[in-house]
């Protein structure tokens, strides 16, 4: 299935160590949460974590964005990243 829609969520942290902690925490979910209609990639550049969600349709994109925003929120709260 073609994934024609894409959105990038960027999260900035006070330092690279906190960003790395969040990226590690959510990256492990990438293979488990992906579905037939969405894919995700988690990258980190210094103190910024980028989550790229691609989807086959806008409904799947919205669902993917909601899922990954929630996963990052949990990682931040559990790891004291904010």
mmCIF file of the N, C-alpha and C atoms, coordinates in Angstrom:
data_MODEL
# 
_entry.id   MODEL 
# 
loop_
_atom_site.group_PDB 
_atom_site.id 
_atom_site.type_symbol 
_atom_site.label_atom_id 
_atom_site.label_alt_id 
_atom_site.label_comp_id 
_atom_site.label_asym_id 
_atom_site.label_entity_id 
_atom_site.label_seq_id 
_atom_site.pdbx_PDB_ins_code 
_atom_site.Cartn_x 
_atom_site.Cartn_y 
_atom_site.Cartn_z 
_atom_site.occupancy 
_atom_site.B_iso_or_equiv 
_atom_site.pdbx_formal_charge 
_atom_site.auth_seq_id 
_atom_site.auth_comp_id 
_atom_site.auth_asym_id 
_atom_site.auth_atom_id 
_atom_site.pdbx_PDB_model_num 
ATOM 1   N N  . UNK A 1 1  ? 0.843  -1.177 0.000  1.00 0.00 ? 1  UNK A N  1 
ATOM 2   C CA . UNK A 1 1  ? 0.000  0.000  0.000  1.00 0.00 ? 1  UNK A CA 1 
ATOM 3   C C  . UNK A 1 1  ? 0.891  1.245  0.000  1.00 0.00 ? 1  UNK A C  1 
ATOM 4   N N  . UNK A 1 2  ? 0.541  2.209  -0.794 1.00 0.00 ? 2  UNK A N  1 
ATOM 5   C CA . UNK A 1 2  ? 1.309  3.442  -0.903 1.00 0.00 ? 2  UNK A CA 1 
ATOM 6   C C  . UNK A 1 2  ? 0.996  4.380  0.269  1.00 0.00 ? 2  UNK A C  1 
ATOM 7   N N  . UNK A 1 3  ? 2.030  4.989  0.816  1.00 0.00 ? 3  UNK A N  1 
ATOM 8   C CA . UNK A 1 3  ? 1.860  5.941  1.915  1.00 0.00 ? 3  UNK A CA 1 
ATOM 9   C C  . UNK A 1 3  ? 2.123  7.343  1.377  1.00 0.00 ? 3  UNK A C  1 
ATOM 10  N N  . UNK A 1 4  ? 1.047  7.982  0.909  1.00 0.00 ? 4  UNK A N  1 
ATOM 11  C CA . UNK A 1 4  ? 1.150  9.265  0.233  1.00 0.00 ? 4  UNK A CA 1 
ATOM 12  C C  . UNK A 1 4  ? 1.141  10.473 1.167  1.00 0.00 ? 4  UNK A C  1 
ATOM 13  N N  . UNK A 1 5  ? 0.814  10.284 2.423  1.00 0.00 ? 5  UNK A N  1 
ATOM 14  C CA . UNK A 1 5  ? 0.698  11.399 3.368  1.00 0.00 ? 5  UNK A CA 1 
ATOM 15  C C  . UNK A 1 5  ? 1.798  11.291 4.419  1.00 0.00 ? 5  UNK A C  1 
ATOM 16  N N  . UNK A 1 6  ? 2.339  12.458 4.809  1.00 0.00 ? 6  UNK A N  1 
ATOM 17  C CA . UNK A 1 6  ? 3.441  12.472 5.769  1.00 0.00 ? 6  UNK A CA 1 
ATOM 18  C C  . UNK A 1 6  ? 3.322  13.673 6.688  1.00 0.00 ? 6  UNK A C  1 
ATOM 19  N N  . UNK A 1 7  ? 3.684  13.458 7.950  1.00 0.00 ? 7  UNK A N  1 
ATOM 20  C CA . UNK A 1 7  ? 3.773  14.549 8.918  1.00 0.00 ? 7  UNK A CA 1 
ATOM 21  C C  . UNK A 1 7  ? 4.989  14.292 9.798  1.00 0.00 ? 7  UNK A C  1 
ATOM 22  N N  . UNK A 1 8  ? 5.644  15.365 10.186 1.00 0.00 ? 8  UNK A N  1 
ATOM 23  C CA . UNK A 1 8  ? 6.817  15.259 11.053 1.00 0.00 ? 8  UNK A CA 1 
ATOM 24  C C  . UNK A 1 8  ? 6.529  16.021 12.344 1.00 0.00 ? 8  UNK A C  1 
ATOM 25  N N  . UNK A 1 9  ? 6.661  15.322 13.453 1.00 0.00 ? 9  UNK A N  1 
ATOM 26  C CA . UNK A 1 9  ? 6.530  15.931 14.775 1.00 0.00 ? 9  UNK A CA 1 
ATOM 27  C C  . UNK A 1 9  ? 7.937  16.149 15.309 1.00 0.00 ? 9  UNK A C  1 
ATOM 28  N N  . UNK A 1 10 ? 8.240  17.366 15.747 1.00 0.00 ? 10 UNK A N  1 
ATOM 29  C CA . UNK A 1 10 ? 9.555  17.648 16.328 1.00 0.00 ? 10 UNK A CA 1 
ATOM 30  C C  . UNK A 1 10 ? 9.388  18.060 17.772 1.00 0.00 ? 10 UNK A C  1 
ATOM 31  N N  . UNK A 1 11 ? 10.211 17.461 18.630 1.00 0.00 ? 11 UNK A N  1 
ATOM 32  C CA . UNK A 1 11 ? 10.176 17.725 20.055 1.00 0.00 ? 11 UNK A CA 1 
ATOM 33  C C  . UNK A 1 11 ? 11.559 18.193 20.482 1.00 0.00 ? 11 UNK A C  1 
ATOM 34  N N  . UNK A 1 12 ? 11.629 19.385 21.062 1.00 0.00 ? 12 UNK A N  1 
ATOM 35  C CA . UNK A 1 12 ? 12.903 19.959 21.506 1.00 0.00 ? 12 UNK A CA 1 
ATOM 36  C C  . UNK A 1 12 ? 13.039 19.805 23.018 1.00 0.00 ? 12 UNK A C  1 
ATOM 37  N N  . UNK A 1 13 ? 14.244 19.447 23.460 1.00 0.00 ? 13 UNK A N  1 
ATOM 38  C CA . UNK A 1 13 ? 14.522 19.210 24.865 1.00 0.00 ? 13 UNK A CA 1 
ATOM 39  C C  . UNK A 1 13 ? 15.662 20.101 25.330 1.00 0.00 ? 13 UNK A C  1 
ATOM 40  N N  . UNK A 1 14 ? 15.798 20.269 26.640 1.00 0.00 ? 14 UNK A N  1 
ATOM 41  C CA . UNK A 1 14 ? 16.856 21.143 27.161 1.00 0.00 ? 14 UNK A CA 1 
ATOM 42  C C  . UNK A 1 14 ? 18.264 20.688 26.804 1.00 0.00 ? 14 UNK A C  1 
ATOM 43  N N  . UNK A 1 15 ? 18.451 19.363 26.612 1.00 0.00 ? 15 UNK A N  1 
ATOM 44  C CA . UNK A 1 15 ? 19.782 18.879 26.266 1.00 0.00 ? 15 UNK A CA 1 
ATOM 45  C C  . UNK A 1 15 ? 19.674 17.573 25.472 1.00 0.00 ? 15 UNK A C  1 
ATOM 46  N N  . UNK A 1 16 ? 20.783 17.191 24.851 1.00 0.00 ? 16 UNK A N  1 
ATOM 47  C CA . UNK A 1 16 ? 20.818 16.001 23.994 1.00 0.00 ? 16 UNK A CA 1 
ATOM 48  C C  . UNK A 1 16 ? 20.594 14.716 24.786 1.00 0.00 ? 16 UNK A C  1 
ATOM 49  N N  . UNK A 1 17 ? 21.004 14.690 26.040 1.00 0.00 ? 17 UNK A N  1 
ATOM 50  C CA . UNK A 1 17 ? 20.836 13.493 26.862 1.00 0.00 ? 17 UNK A CA 1 
ATOM 51  C C  . UNK A 1 17 ? 19.345 13.190 27.073 1.00 0.00 ? 17 UNK A C  1 
ATOM 52  N N  . UNK A 1 18 ? 18.570 14.201 27.351 1.00 0.00 ? 18 UNK A N  1 
ATOM 53  C CA . UNK A 1 18 ? 17.129 14.001 27.538 1.00 0.00 ? 18 UNK A CA 1 
ATOM 54  C C  . UNK A 1 18 ? 16.467 13.596 26.229 1.00 0.00 ? 18 UNK A C  1 
ATOM 55  N N  . UNK A 1 19 ? 16.884 14.209 25.141 1.00 0.00 ? 19 UNK A N  1 
ATOM 56  C CA . UNK A 1 19 ? 16.329 13.845 23.833 1.00 0.00 ? 19 UNK A CA 1 
ATOM 57  C C  . UNK A 1 19 ? 16.660 12.395 23.500 1.00 0.00 ? 19 UNK A C  1 
ATOM 58  N N  . UNK A 1 20 ? 17.880 11.966 23.804 1.00 0.00 ? 20 UNK A N  1 
ATOM 59  C CA . UNK A 1 20 ? 18.279 10.586 23.529 1.00 0.00 ? 20 UNK A CA 1 
ATOM 60  C C  . UNK A 1 20 ? 17.433 9.606  24.335 1.00 0.00 ? 20 UNK A C  1 
ATOM 61  N N  . UNK A 1 21 ? 17.133 9.960  25.576 1.00 0.00 ? 21 UNK A N  1 
ATOM 62  C CA . UNK A 1 21 ? 16.314 9.100  26.429 1.00 0.00 ? 21 UNK A CA 1 
ATOM 63  C C  . UNK A 1 21 ? 14.916 8.919  25.834 1.00 0.00 ? 21 UNK A C  1 
ATOM 64  N N  . UNK A 1 22 ? 14.311 10.006 25.383 1.00 0.00 ? 22 UNK A N  1 
ATOM 65  C CA . UNK A 1 22 ? 12.979 9.935  24.783 1.00 0.00 ? 22 UNK A CA 1 
ATOM 66  C C  . UNK A 1 22 ? 13.032 9.149  23.475 1.00 0.00 ? 22 UNK A C  1 
ATOM 67  N N  . UNK A 1 23 ? 14.010 9.442  22.632 1.00 0.00 ? 23 UNK A N  1 
ATOM 68  C CA . UNK A 1 23 ? 14.123 8.746  21.344 1.00 0.00 ? 23 UNK A CA 1 
ATOM 69  C C  . UNK A 1 23 ? 14.273 7.244  21.541 1.00 0.00 ? 23 UNK A C  1 
ATOM 70  N N  . UNK A 1 24 ? 15.119 6.831  22.480 1.00 0.00 ? 24 UNK A N  1 
ATOM 71  C CA . UNK A 1 24 ? 15.288 5.399  22.755 1.00 0.00 ? 24 UNK A CA 1 
ATOM 72  C C  . UNK A 1 24 ? 13.985 4.771  23.232 1.00 0.00 ? 24 UNK A C  1 
ATOM 73  N N  . UNK A 1 25 ? 13.273 5.491  24.065 1.00 0.00 ? 25 UNK A N  1 
ATOM 74  C CA . UNK A 1 25 ? 12.035 4.959  24.630 1.00 0.00 ? 25 UNK A CA 1 
ATOM 75  C C  . UNK A 1 25 ? 10.962 4.736  23.574 1.00 0.00 ? 25 UNK A C  1 
ATOM 76  N N  . UNK A 1 26 ? 10.824 5.662  22.651 1.00 0.00 ? 26 UNK A N  1 
ATOM 77  C CA . UNK A 1 26 ? 9.745  5.522  21.657 1.00 0.00 ? 26 UNK A CA 1 
ATOM 78  C C  . UNK A 1 26 ? 10.184 4.735  20.432 1.00 0.00 ? 26 UNK A C  1 
ATOM 79  N N  . UNK A 1 27 ? 11.472 4.729  20.126 1.00 0.00 ? 27 UNK A N  1 
ATOM 80  C CA . UNK A 1 27 ? 11.954 4.012  18.937 1.00 0.00 ? 27 UNK A CA 1 
ATOM 81  C C  . UNK A 1 27 ? 11.633 2.518  18.998 1.00 0.00 ? 27 UNK A C  1 
ATOM 82  N N  . UNK A 1 28 ? 11.672 1.939  20.190 1.00 0.00 ? 28 UNK A N  1 
ATOM 83  C CA . UNK A 1 28 ? 11.391 0.505  20.320 1.00 0.00 ? 28 UNK A CA 1 
ATOM 84  C C  . UNK A 1 28 ? 9.948  0.172  19.956 1.00 0.00 ? 28 UNK A C  1 
ATOM 85  N N  . UNK A 1 29 ? 9.067  1.163  19.986 1.00 0.00 ? 29 UNK A N  1 
ATOM 86  C CA . UNK A 1 29 ? 7.667  0.945  19.638 1.00 0.00 ? 29 UNK A CA 1 
ATOM 87  C C  . UNK A 1 29 ? 7.432  0.971  18.127 1.00 0.00 ? 29 UNK A C  1 
ATOM 88  N N  . UNK A 1 30 ? 8.377  1.459  17.367 1.00 0.00 ? 30 UNK A N  1 
ATOM 89  C CA . UNK A 1 30 ? 8.169  1.657  15.921 1.00 0.00 ? 30 UNK A CA 1 
ATOM 90  C C  . UNK A 1 30 ? 7.718  0.393  15.211 1.00 0.00 ? 30 UNK A C  1 
ATOM 91  N N  . UNK A 1 31 ? 8.353  -0.715 15.469 1.00 0.00 ? 31 UNK A N  1 
ATOM 92  C CA . UNK A 1 31 ? 7.974  -1.948 14.797 1.00 0.00 ? 31 UNK A CA 1 
ATOM 93  C C  . UNK A 1 31 ? 6.671  -2.541 15.296 1.00 0.00 ? 31 UNK A C  1 
ATOM 94  N N  . UNK A 1 32 ? 6.327  -2.246 16.554 1.00 0.00 ? 32 UNK A N  1 
ATOM 95  C CA . UNK A 1 32 ? 5.125  -2.817 17.149 1.00 0.00 ? 32 UNK A CA 1 
ATOM 96  C C  . UNK A 1 32 ? 3.864  -2.031 16.816 1.00 0.00 ? 32 UNK A C  1 
ATOM 97  N N  . UNK A 1 33 ? 3.987  -0.721 16.662 1.00 0.00 ? 33 UNK A N  1 
ATOM 98  C CA . UNK A 1 33 ? 2.810  0.128  16.470 1.00 0.00 ? 33 UNK A CA 1 
ATOM 99  C C  . UNK A 1 33 ? 2.475  0.309  15.000 1.00 0.00 ? 33 UNK A C  1 
ATOM 100 N N  . UNK A 1 34 ? 3.461  0.196  14.123 1.00 0.00 ? 34 UNK A N  1 
ATOM 101 C CA . UNK A 1 34 ? 3.186  0.351  12.687 1.00 0.00 ? 34 UNK A CA 1 
ATOM 102 C C  . UNK A 1 34 ? 2.089  -0.610 12.254 1.00 0.00 ? 34 UNK A C  1 
ATOM 103 N N  . UNK A 1 35 ? 1.299  -0.166 11.303 1.00 0.00 ? 35 UNK A N  1 
ATOM 104 C CA . UNK A 1 35 ? 0.249  -1.026 10.771 1.00 0.00 ? 35 UNK A CA 1 
ATOM 105 C C  . UNK A 1 35 ? 0.337  -1.095 9.261  1.00 0.00 ? 35 UNK A C  1 
ATOM 106 N N  . UNK A 1 36 ? -0.691 -1.637 8.654  1.00 0.00 ? 36 UNK A N  1 
ATOM 107 C CA . UNK A 1 36 ? -0.724 -1.726 7.194  1.00 0.00 ? 36 UNK A CA 1 
ATOM 108 C C  . UNK A 1 36 ? -0.848 -0.351 6.554  1.00 0.00 ? 36 UNK A C  1 
ATOM 109 N N  . UNK A 1 37 ? -1.446 0.589  7.276  1.00 0.00 ? 37 UNK A N  1 
ATOM 110 C CA . UNK A 1 37 ? -1.714 1.901  6.683  1.00 0.00 ? 37 UNK A CA 1 
ATOM 111 C C  . UNK A 1 37 ? -0.767 2.991  7.150  1.00 0.00 ? 37 UNK A C  1 
ATOM 112 N N  . UNK A 1 38 ? 0.138  2.692  8.093  1.00 0.00 ? 38 UNK A N  1 
ATOM 113 C CA . UNK A 1 38 ? 1.078  3.702  8.585  1.00 0.00 ? 38 UNK A CA 1 
ATOM 114 C C  . UNK A 1 38 ? 2.464  3.117  8.782  1.00 0.00 ? 38 UNK A C  1 
ATOM 115 N N  . UNK A 1 39 ? 3.454  3.989  8.704  1.00 0.00 ? 39 UNK A N  1 
ATOM 116 C CA . UNK A 1 39 ? 4.841  3.678  9.056  1.00 0.00 ? 39 UNK A CA 1 
ATOM 117 C C  . UNK A 1 39 ? 5.361  4.845  9.873  1.00 0.00 ? 39 UNK A C  1 
ATOM 118 N N  . UNK A 1 40 ? 6.406  4.599  10.646 1.00 0.00 ? 40 UNK A N  1 
ATOM 119 C CA . UNK A 1 40 ? 6.994  5.668  11.451 1.00 0.00 ? 40 UNK A CA 1 
ATOM 120 C C  . UNK A 1 40 ? 8.502  5.525  11.474 1.00 0.00 ? 40 UNK A C  1 
ATOM 121 N N  . UNK A 1 41 ? 9.153  6.666  11.615 1.00 0.00 ? 41 UNK A N  1 
ATOM 122 C CA . UNK A 1 41 ? 10.602 6.705  11.782 1.00 0.00 ? 41 UNK A CA 1 
ATOM 123 C C  . UNK A 1 41 ? 10.902 7.691  12.905 1.00 0.00 ? 41 UNK A C  1 
ATOM 124 N N  . UNK A 1 42 ? 11.782 7.318  13.820 1.00 0.00 ? 42 UNK A N  1 
ATOM 125 C CA . UNK A 1 42 ? 12.170 8.178  14.933 1.00 0.00 ? 42 UNK A CA 1 
ATOM 126 C C  . UNK A 1 42 ? 13.645 8.521  14.762 1.00 0.00 ? 42 UNK A C  1 
ATOM 127 N N  . UNK A 1 43 ? 13.947 9.815  14.711 1.00 0.00 ? 43 UNK A N  1 
ATOM 128 C CA . UNK A 1 43 ? 15.319 10.292 14.554 1.00 0.00 ? 43 UNK A CA 1 
ATOM 129 C C  . UNK A 1 43 ? 15.632 11.292 15.659 1.00 0.00 ? 43 UNK A C  1 
ATOM 130 N N  . UNK A 1 44 ? 16.907 11.428 15.954 1.00 0.00 ? 44 UNK A N  1 
ATOM 131 C CA . UNK A 1 44 ? 17.343 12.442 16.912 1.00 0.00 ? 44 UNK A CA 1 
ATOM 132 C C  . UNK A 1 44 ? 18.527 13.199 16.342 1.00 0.00 ? 44 UNK A C  1 
ATOM 133 N N  . UNK A 1 45 ? 18.475 14.506 16.485 1.00 0.00 ? 45 UNK A N  1 
ATOM 134 C CA . UNK A 1 45 ? 19.582 15.373 16.095 1.00 0.00 ? 45 UNK A CA 1 
ATOM 135 C C  . UNK A 1 45 ? 19.853 16.304 17.267 1.00 0.00 ? 45 UNK A C  1 
ATOM 136 N N  . UNK A 1 46 ? 20.868 15.976 18.042 1.00 0.00 ? 46 UNK A N  1 
ATOM 137 C CA . UNK A 1 46 ? 21.159 16.776 19.221 1.00 0.00 ? 46 UNK A CA 1 
ATOM 138 C C  . UNK A 1 46 ? 20.021 16.710 20.222 1.00 0.00 ? 46 UNK A C  1 
ATOM 139 N N  . UNK A 1 47 ? 19.461 17.862 20.554 1.00 0.00 ? 47 UNK A N  1 
ATOM 140 C CA . UNK A 1 47 ? 18.394 17.943 21.549 1.00 0.00 ? 47 UNK A CA 1 
ATOM 141 C C  . UNK A 1 47 ? 16.999 17.901 20.934 1.00 0.00 ? 47 UNK A C  1 
ATOM 142 N N  . UNK A 1 48 ? 16.904 17.508 19.673 1.00 0.00 ? 48 UNK A N  1 
ATOM 143 C CA . UNK A 1 48 ? 15.614 17.440 18.989 1.00 0.00 ? 48 UNK A CA 1 
ATOM 144 C C  . UNK A 1 48 ? 15.313 16.011 18.556 1.00 0.00 ? 48 UNK A C  1 
ATOM 145 N N  . UNK A 1 49 ? 14.099 15.564 18.860 1.00 0.00 ? 49 UNK A N  1 
ATOM 146 C CA . UNK A 1 49 ? 13.609 14.257 18.415 1.00 0.00 ? 49 UNK A CA 1 
ATOM 147 C C  . UNK A 1 49 ? 12.560 14.519 17.343 1.00 0.00 ? 49 UNK A C  1 
ATOM 148 N N  . UNK A 1 50 ? 12.702 13.847 16.204 1.00 0.00 ? 50 UNK A N  1 
ATOM 149 C CA . UNK A 1 50 ? 11.736 13.964 15.112 1.00 0.00 ? 50 UNK A CA 1 
ATOM 150 C C  . UNK A 1 50 ? 11.058 12.618 14.905 1.00 0.00 ? 50 UNK A C  1 
ATOM 151 N N  . UNK A 1 51 ? 9.737  12.650 14.876 1.00 0.00 ? 51 UNK A N  1 
ATOM 152 C CA . UNK A 1 51 ? 8.943  11.451 14.608 1.00 0.00 ? 51 UNK A CA 1 
ATOM 153 C C  . UNK A 1 51 ? 8.237  11.688 13.282 1.00 0.00 ? 51 UNK A C  1 
ATOM 154 N N  . UNK A 1 52 ? 8.586  10.906 12.268 1.00 0.00 ? 52 UNK A N  1 
ATOM 155 C CA . UNK A 1 52 ? 7.991  11.039 10.939 1.00 0.00 ? 52 UNK A CA 1 
ATOM 156 C C  . UNK A 1 52 ? 6.973  9.931  10.757 1.00 0.00 ? 52 UNK A C  1 
ATOM 157 N N  . UNK A 1 53 ? 5.728  10.331 10.542 1.00 0.00 ? 53 UNK A N  1 
ATOM 158 C CA . UNK A 1 53 ? 4.639  9.383  10.339 1.00 0.00 ? 53 UNK A CA 1 
ATOM 159 C C  . UNK A 1 53 ? 4.199  9.487  8.882  1.00 0.00 ? 53 UNK A C  1 
ATOM 160 N N  . UNK A 1 54 ? 4.181  8.351  8.185  1.00 0.00 ? 54 UNK A N  1 
ATOM 161 C CA . UNK A 1 54 ? 3.646  8.301  6.827  1.00 0.00 ? 54 UNK A CA 1 
ATOM 162 C C  . UNK A 1 54 ? 2.424  7.400  6.841  1.00 0.00 ? 54 UNK A C  1 
ATOM 163 N N  . UNK A 1 55 ? 1.447  7.751  6.007  1.00 0.00 ? 55 UNK A N  1 
ATOM 164 C CA . UNK A 1 55 ? 0.190  6.999  6.031  1.00 0.00 ? 55 UNK A CA 1 
ATOM 165 C C  . UNK A 1 55 ? -0.431 6.929  4.650  1.00 0.00 ? 55 UNK A C  1 
ATOM 166 N N  . UNK A 1 56 ? -1.259 5.916  4.492  1.00 0.00 ? 56 UNK A N  1 
ATOM 167 C CA . UNK A 1 56 ? -1.956 5.696  3.224  1.00 0.00 ? 56 UNK A CA 1 
ATOM 168 C C  . UNK A 1 56 ? -3.104 6.681  3.028  1.00 0.00 ? 56 UNK A C  1 
ATOM 169 N N  . UNK A 1 57 ? -3.675 7.169  4.118  1.00 0.00 ? 57 UNK A N  1 
ATOM 170 C CA . UNK A 1 57 ? -4.813 8.087  4.024  1.00 0.00 ? 57 UNK A CA 1 
ATOM 171 C C  . UNK A 1 57 ? -4.805 9.023  5.225  1.00 0.00 ? 57 UNK A C  1 
ATOM 172 N N  . UNK A 1 58 ? -5.612 10.054 5.160  1.00 0.00 ? 58 UNK A N  1 
ATOM 173 C CA . UNK A 1 58 ? -5.597 11.069 6.214  1.00 0.00 ? 58 UNK A CA 1 
ATOM 174 C C  . UNK A 1 58 ? -6.120 10.555 7.548  1.00 0.00 ? 58 UNK A C  1 
ATOM 175 N N  . UNK A 1 59 ? -7.064 9.639  7.527  1.00 0.00 ? 59 UNK A N  1 
ATOM 176 C CA . UNK A 1 59 ? -7.569 9.072  8.778  1.00 0.00 ? 59 UNK A CA 1 
ATOM 177 C C  . UNK A 1 59 ? -6.458 8.302  9.487  1.00 0.00 ? 59 UNK A C  1 
ATOM 178 N N  . UNK A 1 60 ? -5.713 7.511  8.744  1.00 0.00 ? 60 UNK A N  1 
ATOM 179 C CA . UNK A 1 60 ? -4.595 6.766  9.319  1.00 0.00 ? 60 UNK A CA 1 
ATOM 180 C C  . UNK A 1 60 ? -3.497 7.714  9.798  1.00 0.00 ? 60 UNK A C  1 
ATOM 181 N N  . UNK A 1 61 ? -3.264 8.794  9.070  1.00 0.00 ? 61 UNK A N  1 
ATOM 182 C CA . UNK A 1 61 ? -2.255 9.776  9.483  1.00 0.00 ? 61 UNK A CA 1 
ATOM 183 C C  . UNK A 1 61 ? -2.647 10.404 10.815 1.00 0.00 ? 61 UNK A C  1 
ATOM 184 N N  . UNK A 1 62 ? -3.892 10.816 10.946 1.00 0.00 ? 62 UNK A N  1 
ATOM 185 C CA . UNK A 1 62 ? -4.364 11.411 12.202 1.00 0.00 ? 62 UNK A CA 1 
ATOM 186 C C  . UNK A 1 62 ? -4.212 10.422 13.351 1.00 0.00 ? 62 UNK A C  1 
ATOM 187 N N  . UNK A 1 63 ? -4.606 9.184  13.129 1.00 0.00 ? 63 UNK A N  1 
ATOM 188 C CA . UNK A 1 63 ? -4.484 8.163  14.171 1.00 0.00 ? 63 UNK A CA 1 
ATOM 189 C C  . UNK A 1 63 ? -3.019 7.949  14.552 1.00 0.00 ? 63 UNK A C  1 
ATOM 190 N N  . UNK A 1 64 ? -2.150 7.902  13.554 1.00 0.00 ? 64 UNK A N  1 
ATOM 191 C CA . UNK A 1 64 ? -0.727 7.739  13.820 1.00 0.00 ? 64 UNK A CA 1 
ATOM 192 C C  . UNK A 1 64 ? -0.149 8.898  14.609 1.00 0.00 ? 64 UNK A C  1 
ATOM 193 N N  . UNK A 1 65 ? -0.538 10.106 14.256 1.00 0.00 ? 65 UNK A N  1 
ATOM 194 C CA . UNK A 1 65 ? -0.053 11.285 14.980 1.00 0.00 ? 65 UNK A CA 1 
ATOM 195 C C  . UNK A 1 65 ? -0.519 11.265 16.423 1.00 0.00 ? 65 UNK A C  1 
ATOM 196 N N  . UNK A 1 66 ? -1.775 10.893 16.644 1.00 0.00 ? 66 UNK A N  1 
ATOM 197 C CA . UNK A 1 66 ? -2.290 10.799 18.013 1.00 0.00 ? 66 UNK A CA 1 
ATOM 198 C C  . UNK A 1 66 ? -1.523 9.757  18.816 1.00 0.00 ? 66 UNK A C  1 
ATOM 199 N N  . UNK A 1 67 ? -1.269 8.616  18.215 1.00 0.00 ? 67 UNK A N  1 
ATOM 200 C CA . UNK A 1 67 ? -0.540 7.539  18.892 1.00 0.00 ? 67 UNK A CA 1 
ATOM 201 C C  . UNK A 1 67 ? 0.859  7.982  19.272 1.00 0.00 ? 67 UNK A C  1 
ATOM 202 N N  . UNK A 1 68 ? 1.588  8.563  18.334 1.00 0.00 ? 68 UNK A N  1 
ATOM 203 C CA . UNK A 1 68 ? 2.985  8.911  18.591 1.00 0.00 ? 68 UNK A CA 1 
ATOM 204 C C  . UNK A 1 68 ? 3.121  10.110 19.501 1.00 0.00 ? 68 UNK A C  1 
ATOM 205 N N  . UNK A 1 69 ? 2.193  11.031 19.447 1.00 0.00 ? 69 UNK A N  1 
ATOM 206 C CA . UNK A 1 69 ? 2.210  12.145 20.403 1.00 0.00 ? 69 UNK A CA 1 
ATOM 207 C C  . UNK A 1 69 ? 2.026  11.603 21.819 1.00 0.00 ? 69 UNK A C  1 
ATOM 208 N N  . UNK A 1 70 ? 1.111  10.655 21.977 1.00 0.00 ? 70 UNK A N  1 
ATOM 209 C CA . UNK A 1 70 ? 0.878  10.058 23.295 1.00 0.00 ? 70 UNK A CA 1 
ATOM 210 C C  . UNK A 1 70 ? 2.095  9.263  23.767 1.00 0.00 ? 70 UNK A C  1 
ATOM 211 N N  . UNK A 1 71 ? 2.738  8.511  22.877 1.00 0.00 ? 71 UNK A N  1 
ATOM 212 C CA . UNK A 1 71 ? 3.918  7.740  23.260 1.00 0.00 ? 71 UNK A CA 1 
ATOM 213 C C  . UNK A 1 71 ? 5.066  8.645  23.701 1.00 0.00 ? 71 UNK A C  1 
ATOM 214 N N  . UNK A 1 72 ? 5.268  9.749  22.996 1.00 0.00 ? 72 UNK A N  1 
ATOM 215 C CA . UNK A 1 72 ? 6.319  10.695 23.387 1.00 0.00 ? 72 UNK A CA 1 
ATOM 216 C C  . UNK A 1 72 ? 5.977  11.318 24.740 1.00 0.00 ? 72 UNK A C  1 
ATOM 217 N N  . UNK A 1 73 ? 4.717  11.652 24.948 1.00 0.00 ? 73 UNK A N  1 
ATOM 218 C CA . UNK A 1 73 ? 4.285  12.232 26.225 1.00 0.00 ? 73 UNK A CA 1 
ATOM 219 C C  . UNK A 1 73 ? 4.587  11.287 27.384 1.00 0.00 ? 73 UNK A C  1 
ATOM 220 N N  . UNK A 1 74 ? 4.281  10.018 27.218 1.00 0.00 ? 74 UNK A N  1 
ATOM 221 C CA . UNK A 1 74 ? 4.561  9.031  28.265 1.00 0.00 ? 74 UNK A CA 1 
ATOM 222 C C  . UNK A 1 74 ? 6.070  8.915  28.499 1.00 0.00 ? 74 UNK A C  1 
ATOM 223 N N  . UNK A 1 75 ? 6.847  8.879  27.423 1.00 0.00 ? 75 UNK A N  1 
ATOM 224 C CA . UNK A 1 75 ? 8.310  8.785  27.566 1.00 0.00 ? 75 UNK A CA 1 
ATOM 225 C C  . UNK A 1 75 ? 8.863  9.987  28.301 1.00 0.00 ? 75 UNK A C  1 
ATOM 226 N N  . UNK A 1 76 ? 8.320  11.163 28.012 1.00 0.00 ? 76 UNK A N  1 
ATOM 227 C CA . UNK A 1 76 ? 8.773  12.376 28.700 1.00 0.00 ? 76 UNK A CA 1 
ATOM 228 C C  . UNK A 1 76 ? 8.457  12.309 30.190 1.00 0.00 ? 76 UNK A C  1 
ATOM 229 N N  . UNK A 1 77 ? 7.252  11.911 30.516 1.00 0.00 ? 77 UNK A N  1 
ATOM 230 C CA . UNK A 1 77 ? 6.845  11.864 31.927 1.00 0.00 ? 77 UNK A CA 1 
ATOM 231 C C  . UNK A 1 77 ? 7.587  10.791 32.707 1.00 0.00 ? 77 UNK A C  1 
ATOM 232 N N  . UNK A 1 78 ? 7.787  9.637  32.100 1.00 0.00 ? 78 UNK A N  1 
ATOM 233 C CA . UNK A 1 78 ? 8.472  8.540  32.791 1.00 0.00 ? 78 UNK A CA 1 
ATOM 234 C C  . UNK A 1 78 ? 9.973  8.807  32.938 1.00 0.00 ? 78 UNK A C  1 
ATOM 235 N N  . UNK A 1 79 ? 10.524 9.481  31.957 1.00 0.00 ? 79 UNK A N  1 
ATOM 236 C CA . UNK A 1 79 ? 11.967 9.720  31.986 1.00 0.00 ? 79 UNK A CA 1 
ATOM 237 C C  . UNK A 1 79 ? 12.364 11.071 32.531 1.00 0.00 ? 79 UNK A C  1 
ATOM 238 N N  . UNK A 1 80 ? 11.388 11.879 32.933 1.00 0.00 ? 80 UNK A N  1 
ATOM 239 C CA . UNK A 1 80 ? 11.700 13.197 33.450 1.00 0.00 ? 80 UNK A CA 1 
ATOM 240 C C  . UNK A 1 80 ? 12.361 14.097 32.420 1.00 0.00 ? 80 UNK A C  1 
ATOM 241 N N  . UNK A 1 81 ? 11.934 13.977 31.153 1.00 0.00 ? 81 UNK A N  1 
ATOM 242 C CA . UNK A 1 81 ? 12.604 14.696 30.078 1.00 0.00 ? 81 UNK A CA 1 
ATOM 243 C C  . UNK A 1 81 ? 12.218 16.162 29.996 1.00 0.00 ? 81 UNK A C  1 
ATOM 244 N N  . UNK A 1 82 ? 11.098 16.543 30.571 1.00 0.00 ? 82 UNK A N  1 
ATOM 245 C CA . UNK A 1 82 ? 10.675 17.941 30.436 1.00 0.00 ? 82 UNK A CA 1 
ATOM 246 C C  . UNK A 1 82 ? 11.026 18.750 31.635 1.00 0.00 ? 82 UNK A C  1 
# 
